[in-house]
Amino acid sequence: MPQWTDSGNVMKYKYCLIAWTTLTLLYALSSAAVGQNMAFDPRDLSGIWGGVGGGGGEVPFGPNMPPMTPEGLALYLQNIPTESDDPRVKAASDPALSNDPTFTCNPRGFPRTLYDTNVRLFEIIYLEGRILQLLQRDRTLREMWMDGRALPAGEDLDNIGPSWYGHSVARWQGDELIVTTVGLDERAWLDMTGHVKSPGARVEERYKRVEADTIQHDMTLYDTAYYTEPWVAETRIFKREPPERITYFGWHGLFSGVTDLMCAPMNFIDTLKNREN
């Protein structure tokens, strides 16, 4: 610490002392913050996480769609979304003219539910032999099995049948959680722009906690029936939701405090009646 012997410099000494103390405190706080950010278990994904950037209606796999097979393209061109950047698809300005399954209270399904909304929020909970992913949209549950079971295939998958959110198994590869999902119901669109998936589609996700409050999410669609190549998604980022943003309606978002963000047939019928009047 600087020393001042000249009595005429007492004020300078006081200012220097204040500055020195302030810098020391800031350094301590920044070091603590850095240490806190570095001291985390990369295999602990528990907590509530929210998507960063963008708005509702994002295409889960991004704009780099590979060429479609004739069968996939024929099915895709039958869809009438309310939004589309594809000149081959004429979007409907009125939702009543769209054949989007969600407009009749059907589930969004996976992976659409992760990105087709302004409320891209989920909670991860660890249980014995599995990880639960609780999605705020429609209060939906995904189970990622980690008890060593194999993905259902062939006759086993036929017996289980398709699911709106698929059947998922997970494993650790280093510090990345790899989740593979099959058995997705083909009636659910991939996104609000009408992209399709076949009954044989497989989705691989990679969750990596790169910082204490940051998860990196990568995803690839494998669907040889409808696409000529795998559709690799752009890397997305999820941030941990702070406790003060958690509400009785789930988690902070566009609709928090107004509705529990579920499509109820009774509400849907009321909406149609109001539209007719």
C-alpha positions in Angstrom: 0.0 0.0 0.0 1.4 3.5 -0.8 2.8 5.6 2.0 2.5 9.3 2.3 4.6 11.3 4.7 3.9 14.8 3.6 1.0 16.2 5.7 -0.1 18.2 2.7 -0.9 15.1 0.8 -3.4 13.7 3.4 -6.3 14.0 1.0 -4.3 12.3 -1.8 -3.6 9.5 0.6 -7.2 9.1 1.4 -8.2 9.0 -2.2 -5.5 6.5 -3.0 -6.6 4.3 -0.1 -10.2 4.4 -1.3 -9.1 3.5 -4.9 -6.8 0.7 -3.6 -9.6 -0.8 -1.5 -12.1 -0.6 -4.3 -9.8 -2.3 -6.8 -9.0 -5.0 -4.2 -12.7 -5.6 -3.6 -13.5 -5.8 -7.3 -10.7 -8.2 -7.9 -11.9 -10.4 -5.1 -15.5 -10.4 -6.4 -14.4 -11.1 -10.0 -12.2 -13.9 -8.8 -15.0 -15.4 -6.8 -17.4 -15.1 -9.7 -14.9 -16.8 -12.0 -14.2 -19.5 -9.5 -18.0 -20.1 -9.0 -18.5 -20.3 -12.8 -15.6 -22.9 -13.1 -16.6 -25.0 -10.1 -19.5 -27.0 -11.5 -20.2 -30.6 -12.3 -20.5 -30.9 -16.1 -22.7 -34.0 -15.7 -25.1 -32.2 -13.5 -27.8 -30.7 -15.9 -30.4 -30.4 -13.2 -32.4 -27.1 -13.0 -34.6 -25.0 -15.2 -33.2 -23.9 -18.5 -34.4 -21.4 -21.1 -33.6 -20.9 -24.7 -31.5 -17.8 -25.7 -32.3 -15.6 -28.7 -34.9 -15.8 -31.4 -38.6 -15.9 -31.1 -41.4 -18.4 -31.5 -41.6 -20.6 -34.6 -38.0 -21.3 -35.1 -37.2 -24.4 -37.3 -35.7 -26.8 -34.8 -33.0 -28.0 -37.3 -32.3 -24.7 -38.8 -32.3 -23.5 -42.4 -29.9 -26.0 -43.9 -32.4 -28.7 -44.8 -31.0 -31.4 -47.1 -32.8 -32.4 -50.2 -36.0 -34.4 -49.6 -36.9 -37.7 -51.1 -39.9 -37.8 -53.5 -42.0 -39.4 -50.8 -41.0 -36.8 -48.2 -41.5 -33.9 -50.5 -45.0 -35.1 -51.6 -46.1 -35.2 -48.0 -44.4 -31.9 -47.1 -46.2 -30.1 -49.9 -49.6 -31.3 -48.5 -49.1 -29.2 -45.4 -50.5 -25.7 -45.1 -48.6 -23.8 -42.4 -49.2 -20.2 -41.3 -45.6 -19.4 -41.9 -43.1 -20.5 -44.5 -39.9 -19.3 -46.2 -40.2 -22.0 -48.8 -41.6 -20.7 -52.1 -43.0 -24.2 -52.8 -45.3 -23.9 -49.8 -48.1 -21.4 -49.8 -48.8 -20.4 -46.2 -52.3 -19.6 -45.0 -52.8 -16.1 -43.6 -55.8 -17.4 -41.5 -55.1 -20.2 -39.1 -58.5 -21.6 -39.9 -57.2 -22.5 -43.4 -54.2 -24.3 -42.0 -53.9 -28.0 -41.4 -51.4 -27.6 -38.7 -52.3 -30.3 -36.2 -51.7 -28.1 -33.2 -54.5 -25.8 -34.2 -56.9 -28.6 -33.2 -55.3 -29.1 -29.8 -53.0 -31.9 -30.9 -49.6 -32.1 -29.2 -46.6 -30.3 -30.8 -44.5 -33.3 -30.3 -40.7 -33.6 -30.2 -38.6 -31.9 -31.3 -41.0 -29.1 -32.3 -41.9 -28.3 -28.7 -38.3 -27.3 -27.9 -38.3 -24.3 -30.3 -41.8 -23.7 -31.7 -42.7 -21.2 -29.0 -41.5 -18.1 -27.3 -41.4 -20.2 -24.1 -38.5 -22.6 -24.8 -38.2 -23.7 -21.2 -37.6 -27.1 -19.6 -36.5 -28.6 -16.3 -34.2 -31.5 -15.9 -34.6 -33.9 -12.9 -32.5 -36.9 -12.1 -34.1 -40.2 -11.0 -32.7 -43.7 -10.6 -32.0 -45.0 -14.1 -33.5 -42.1 -16.0 -33.5 -38.4 -16.5 -36.8 -36.4 -16.8 -37.2 -33.4 -19.0 -40.2 -31.4 -18.0 -41.3 -29.1 -20.8 -43.3 -26.0 -19.9 -45.2 -26.0 -23.2 -48.3 -28.1 -22.5 -46.6 -29.3 -19.2 -45.1 -32.2 -21.1 -42.8 -35.0 -19.8 -39.9 -36.7 -21.7 -38.2 -39.7 -20.1 -34.6 -40.3 -21.0 -33.8 -43.8 -19.9 -30.2 -44.4 -18.5 -30.6 -48.0 -17.1 -28.8 -49.6 -20.0 -31.9 -50.6 -22.0 -31.6 -50.6 -25.8 -33.6 -48.4 -28.1 -36.8 -50.2 -29.2 -36.5 -51.5 -32.7 -38.3 -53.8 -35.1 -41.1 -55.8 -33.6 -40.5 -54.3 -30.2 -41.0 -50.8 -31.5 -44.1 -51.9 -33.4 -45.6 -53.3 -30.2 -44.9 -50.1 -28.3 -46.3 -47.9 -31.0 -45.4 -44.3 -31.8 -45.4 -41.5 -29.3 -45.8 -37.7 -29.8 -42.5 -37.3 -27.9 -40.9 -40.6 -28.9 -38.9 -43.2 -26.9 -35.6 -42.0 -25.6 -32.4 -43.6 -24.2 -29.4 -41.6 -23.0 -25.8 -42.2 -22.2 -22.7 -40.1 -21.2 -19.9 -39.7 -23.7 -17.3 -37.8 -21.7 -19.2 -34.7 -20.4 -21.8 -34.8 -23.2 -25.2 -36.4 -22.6 -26.3 -38.1 -25.8 -30.0 -38.7 -26.1 -31.4 -40.8 -29.0 -35.1 -40.8 -29.7 -37.1 -43.1 -32.0 -40.8 -44.0 -32.4 -41.9 -40.4 -33.1 -45.5 -40.0 -34.3 -45.3 -38.8 -37.9 -48.5 -36.8 -37.6 -46.7 -34.2 -35.5 -44.9 -31.6 -37.7 -41.2 -30.9 -37.1 -42.0 -27.2 -36.8 -44.7 -24.7 -37.5 -43.5 -24.4 -41.2 -44.8 -27.9 -41.9 -41.6 -29.9 -42.2 -42.2 -33.7 -41.9 -40.6 -36.8 -40.4 -41.2 -40.4 -41.1 -42.1 -43.2 -38.7 -38.5 -44.4 -39.0 -37.0 -41.0 -38.0 -34.3 -40.9 -35.4 -33.2 -37.8 -33.5 -29.8 -37.6 -31.7 -29.3 -34.8 -29.2 -26.2 -33.7 -27.3 -26.4 -31.7 -24.1 -23.2 -30.2 -22.8 -22.9 -28.0 -19.8 -20.2 -25.6 -21.0 -20.5 -23.1 -18.1 -22.2 -23.1 -14.7 -25.3 -21.5 -16.2 -25.0 -22.5 -19.8 -26.0 -25.7 -21.7 -25.1 -26.2 -25.3 -27.6 -28.2 -27.4 -26.9 -30.0 -30.7 -29.3 -32.1 -32.6 -29.4 -34.2 -35.7 -32.3 -35.8 -37.6 -31.7 -39.1 -39.3 -34.6 -39.9 -41.7 -33.6 -41.7 -44.8 -37.3 -42.2 -45.9 -37.9 -38.4 -46.2 -34.4 -36.8 -46.5 -31.4 -37.7 -48.6 -28.9 -36.7 -45.8 -29.0 -36.2 -42.0 -30.4 -32.7 -41.1 -27.8 -31.2 -38.7 -29.2 -28.4 -36.5 -27.5 -25.2 -35.6 -26.0 -25.2 -32.1 -28.4 -23.7 -29.6 -27.8 -22.3 -26.1 -29.9 -22.7 -23.0 -29.3 -20.5 -19.9 -30.3 -21.4 -16.3 -33.4 -19.6 -15.1 -32.9 -17.6 -11.9 -35.2 -18.5 -9.0 -36.9 -15.1 -9.0 -38.3 -15.9 -12.5 -40.1 -19.1 -11.4 -43.9 -18.6 -10.9 -46.9 -20.7 -9.8 -47.6 -21.2 -13.5 -44.4 -23.0 -14.0 -41.6 -20.7 -15.2 -41.1 -17.3 -16.5 -42.2 -16.8 -20.1 -44.6 -15.1 -22.5 -47.7 -16.6 -20.9 -46.6 -17.0 -17.3 -49.2 -15.8 -14.8 -51.9 -15.7 -17.6 -52.3 -19.4 -18.5 -50.6 -22.7 -17.9 -49.8 -22.8 -21.6 -51.9 -25.9 -22.5 -54.3 -26.4 -25.4 -57.6 -27.4 -23.9 -60.4 -28.5 -26.3 -62.9 -26.4 -24.3 -60.8 -23.3 -24.9 -60.4 -24.2 -28.6 -64.2 -24.5 -29.1 -64.8 -21.2 -27.4 -62.2 -19.6 -29.7 -64.0 -21.0 -32.8 -67.3 -19.6 -31.5 -65.9 -16.2 -31.0 -64.4 -16.3 -34.4 -67.7 -17.2 -36.0 -69.4 -14.3 -34.2 
